[in-house]
């Protein structure tokens, strides 16, 4: 199979790093360095081991483990809407594109391989790697449904229609693979939509409301049993992540703020009034969060209670 490689070229003058050392050793980028990425554009963020990669509109930004920022060249394949990484593949970043398809980088976003052959030609609105099988990828396609690849995106299989919620089929805005004993094979796929959170066990038998108990209980009853303290009804989910080090710990970014669950989404509590369009959690530290919003990139060491600006984009 032919693979296309997109290699980053020289960084333009406007995108050069003019770092300003801030407070706790963070290196802040001035907003003018990313003027092409307006505040209304889509955004994505992911931890890459101890590093961070951020996509905002056509801009790409990388922070190494030493907290030094680098502005990467724009990618010709399209705008990245969603990013995914996996603790067991620390050298790999996967992105979903607005133009359709996925891309893969093994060098911190400097170059990308196209891996979306076989997917519908529509935006990849959410992407995640399987919790226990890192070479398995799930991609949500706008207007279509959920697709799976078992070979890091070289081939794809359709596995699930979009969920039917509040009298309509809903596109997925976020995806997270969660390793929980209550799933059919130990794994759940949690999904954000424009009306809230739903999930499906890895048998792909049926989208279900989040509830206590296991997947078989829900299938046997055939009746929805909503969580004991759900997210606010009807709010769109901008981002949804599970902490790899504590799988039952979930964070959701809604227009009302950052929400937190310690029991896999049965009970949710608001953690912060901060609004985020993208959200990531450190693979080894469940309280270490990073978000993107209109103020730039912010990081929290305490699960969203306090925040520090670490980059302007």
N, C-alpha and C positions, 0 to 999 in steps of 0.2 A: 504494500500500500504506500502510495506516494505521500510524503509528509511535507507540508509547507513550513518553512522556518522564517520567522520575522525577527530581524536583528535590529536592535536599537542603534540609531545613528548618533551623530554628535548632538549634544544638548545645546539648544539655542541659547542666545545671550539672556533672553528674558527668563529662561528656566534655570539659570545658574543659581547655585546655592550661595546666598548671602547670609550665612547663619549668624544668629544672635544668641549668645549664651544666656539662658534664663535660669533663674532660681536654682533648682535642684539639678543642674547639669544638663537640662534639656536644651536642645538646639532648635530654636524657633525659626520657621521659614516665613519671610514676609509675604503678605497676601499678593503683592504685585508679581511674585514669581510664578503664580498660577492664575493670572488674570483671565486666561482663556477658559477656565473652568468656572462658570457662573454658579452662584449659590443655589440656583434652581435645578442644577443638573443632578443626575443620579450619582450615588456613591457606594463604595464597598470598602471593607477593611478586613484584614485577617492577620493573626499572629503567624509568624514563620519561624518556629522555634522561639527564641527571645527577640527576634526582629519583628518589624511590622511592615506590611505593604498596604498602601492606600490607593484607591482609584476614585477620582472625582471628575466626572465628565470625561474629557480627553486627557486629563493629567494623571500621571502615575508618580508615586512618591514612595521611597523605600527608606526605612530606618534600620540600621544594623543593631546588633546586640549591644554595641557601645553607645547607642542613642545618637549616632551621627546620621543626618538626613541626606539623601541623594535624590535629585529630581531626575526621573527617567524619561527617555524620549517617548513621544506618543506612539501608539501601536496602530499600524495601518489596517488591521483586521476589523476594527470597530471599537466601540466603547465598552469597557468592562462594567457590567451591572452587578456582578456577584463574585465573590472569591471564596476559595476553600483550601484548607491545608489539612495535614494529618500528622499527629505526633510521631508515628512510625515511619514517616517519609519526610524527614526534616528538610530535605533539599528541594521540595516540590510545591509549586503553587498552581492552582487551577482557577481559571476565570471563565465566566459565562458572558457572552457578548449580546449587545442589543441587536446586532445584525444576524444573530443566529450562530450556533456552534459554540465550542469551547476551545480554550487555548491553555497550554501548559508551559511553565517555566521551571527550570532547575538552577537558575543563576540569579535569583532575587529580582526577577522581572526585567533583566537586561535584554533577554531574547525569549521568544515564545514559539511553540509548535502548535499548529492548528490540529485539533483532535475532534472535530464535530461532524465528520463524515457520517451520513446516515440519519442525522437529526433533521426534523422539520426546519424549514427556513423561517424561523420566527425567534423572537427574543428569548434568551435563557434568563428567566427572572429570578431563579434561585438554584443553587448548586451545593452539594455536600458530598463528603466521602463517607463510606460506610464505617461505622465505629470500630468494628473488629476485622474488617477486610479492606485495608487502605487502598487497594487497587480497584475497588468498586466505587463507582461514582453515580450519583443520582442528579438528574437535571430536570427542572420544571420548565416547560415550554409554554409561552403565552398562547392562549387560545387552544391548547392541545391537551397536555397532561404531563405525566411523570415518566421519564425514560431512565434506563439503567445501563451502565457499561461495566463489564467485569475486567476490562483490559485497559484501564486508564484512558478511556475515551476513544479508542481506535474503532470500536464497533458498539452499536447501541440497540436496545430492545425496549419497546413500549411496555410498561408494566401497570399503569394505573391511570384511569380517567381523573379529571379534576374533581374535587369534592363538591357535592351539592349542598349548599348552605343558604338558608334564608331565601328559599325559592329560586335559586339560580346557581349555575355552575360557576365556581370561583377559581380564578388564577391563583397560583401560589406565589407569595411575596417573599417567603423565607423557608429554608429547609434545614433540619438538623437531625442527624442520625444519633440515636441515644441508646446506649447499652444498658438495658434494664431486664431483670429477670421476668418481668410480666409480659414481655413480648412473646410472640409465637416461637421464635427462635432466639429469644433474648434481645431482639433489636426492635426498636420503634423508629419510624420516621415521623418526626413532628414537623408540622407545616404552619406557616403563617399565611393568612389571607386578608382580604380587605374587610372582613367581618370578624376576625378573631383567629384562634388557634384550633387546629384539628390534628389528628394523627392516624397512622395506619401501621399495623404490625408488618413485619417483613414477609409475611405470606401474601401481602397485597390483596387481602380478601374484602376489606371494607374500611372506608374512612370512618373514624369513631370520635365522639366527644371524649375529651380527657376525663378520666374518672379513676377512682380507687379500684384496686383489684386487677386481674389480668385480662389479657385479650380474649381468652376463651369464655370468661364470664360474660363479657359484653356481646360476643357473637351468639352465645346460647340464649341470652335474654332477648336479643333483637330490639331492645329498647334503649334509647339514649339516656345516659345517666350523667349529667353534667358534673363538673368538678365542684367541690365544696365551696370554694371561693375563687370563681373564675376571673379572668381578665374582664375589664369593662366591656359590656355587650356592644357589638357593632363597631368597635374601633379597629381601624386597619393596623396590621402588624408590619412595621417597617423592617424589623430584624428580630431573629429568634435564634439563640445559641444555647448549647449545652456545654457545661464544663467537662472536658475529657477526664480530669482528675477526680471529679465528683459528678457522675453522669446524671444523678437526680436533680442537680442544681441547674436551673434554667434561668435565662434572662431574656426579656422581651422589650423591644423599643416600640412604644406606641406614641401617638400624638399627645397623650396625657403624661408621658414620662417613661422612666425605666422601671420595669416591674421584675420581681424576683420570686422564684419558687424553689423550695428545697425538697419537694416531694414529687418531682416530675410533672408539675403542672396541675396538681389537684388543688393546691392553695397558692394564690398569688398575693403578694404584698408590694405596694409601690415603694421603690427604693430611692427614687430621685425625681425631681421635677424637670430635670434636664431632658431636652428633646434630642433625639438622634435619628439620623437616616440610615446609619449603618453601625454595627456593633460586633465586637469580637471579645473573646475571653482567652486568657493565656492558657496553653495546654497543660501546665503544671500547677498554676496558681488560680484557684477558682474565684478569688476576689479581685484579680487583676483584670480590669476591663479597659477597652479602648473604643472610642466612638468617633463618628464623623457627624458634624452638624454645621449650621450656618456660621459658627464661630471658628471652625477648623477641625483639628484633631485634638481630642481630649483624652486623658487617661485617669483612671481611678484605681488606687491600691486597695480600696476597702469596699468593693462590691457596689460602687455607685454612690456612696455617701458623700464623698468629696472628689473634686475634679481639678486637674491641672491641664492647662493648654500646652500642648507640645508641638503644634505646627499650625500655621495659617495657610489655608488653601482656598 
